[in-house]
């Protein structure tokens, strides 16, 4: 029997659905499992309104995820 995963999910990034999807993909490419919160809400309920979407990771992956995000922001800003 598989042991139940009791880890908490923590928000590491919040932005437009497009940016959140990019960050999720970047984290996944770096071996960090990530998921989006409320990613379906803008498309189903309010298609004309852009709402921020959160990227969540397991608590144990928080530091690694933040390092990947900080590196992305540094490169994005020309640093």
C-alpha positions in Angstrom: 0.0 0.0 0.0 1.4 3.4 -1.0 1.9 5.9 1.8 -0.3 8.9 1.5 1.5 12.2 0.6 0.9 14.6 3.5 3.1 17.4 2.2 1.6 20.9 1.9 1.3 22.9 -1.3 2.9 26.4 -1.2 2.4 29.3 -3.6 5.7 30.3 -5.2 4.6 32.6 -8.0 1.5 34.4 -9.1 0.9 36.1 -12.4 -1.2 36.0 -15.6 -2.2 32.6 -16.8 0.4 32.8 -19.5 3.3 33.7 -17.2 2.2 31.1 -14.6 2.1 28.4 -17.2 5.7 29.3 -18.3 6.9 29.2 -14.7 5.2 25.9 -14.1 6.9 24.5 -17.2 10.3 25.8 -16.1 9.9 24.3 -12.7 8.9 20.9 -14.2 11.9 21.0 -16.5 14.1 21.5 -13.4 12.6 18.4 -11.7 10.2 20.3 -9.4 6.6 19.2 -9.6 4.3 22.2 -9.9 0.6 22.9 -10.4 -1.6 25.8 -11.1 -4.4 27.0 -8.9 -7.5 28.5 -10.4 -6.2 28.0 -13.9 -9.7 27.1 -15.3 -11.6 30.0 -13.6 -10.7 32.8 -16.1 -11.6 30.6 -19.1 -14.9 29.3 -17.8 -16.5 32.0 -15.7 -15.1 35.2 -16.9 -13.5 34.7 -20.4 -12.9 38.4 -21.0 -11.2 39.0 -17.7 -7.6 38.1 -17.0 -7.1 36.9 -13.5 -3.8 36.0 -11.7 -3.0 32.3 -11.4 -0.9 30.9 -8.6 1.9 28.3 -9.1 2.1 25.8 -6.3 4.8 23.3 -5.3 5.2 20.9 -2.5 6.6 22.4 0.7 9.8 20.3 0.4 10.5 21.9 -3.0 10.0 25.5 -2.0 13.6 26.6 -1.8 14.5 24.9 -5.1 11.5 26.4 -6.8 12.3 29.9 -5.5 15.9 29.6 -6.8 14.6 28.7 -10.3 12.2 31.6 -10.2 14.8 34.1 -9.0 17.2 33.0 -11.7 14.4 33.4 -14.3 13.6 36.9 -13.0 17.3 37.9 -13.1 17.6 36.7 -16.7 14.3 38.3 -17.7 15.5 41.6 -16.4 18.8 41.4 -18.2 20.8 40.5 -15.1 
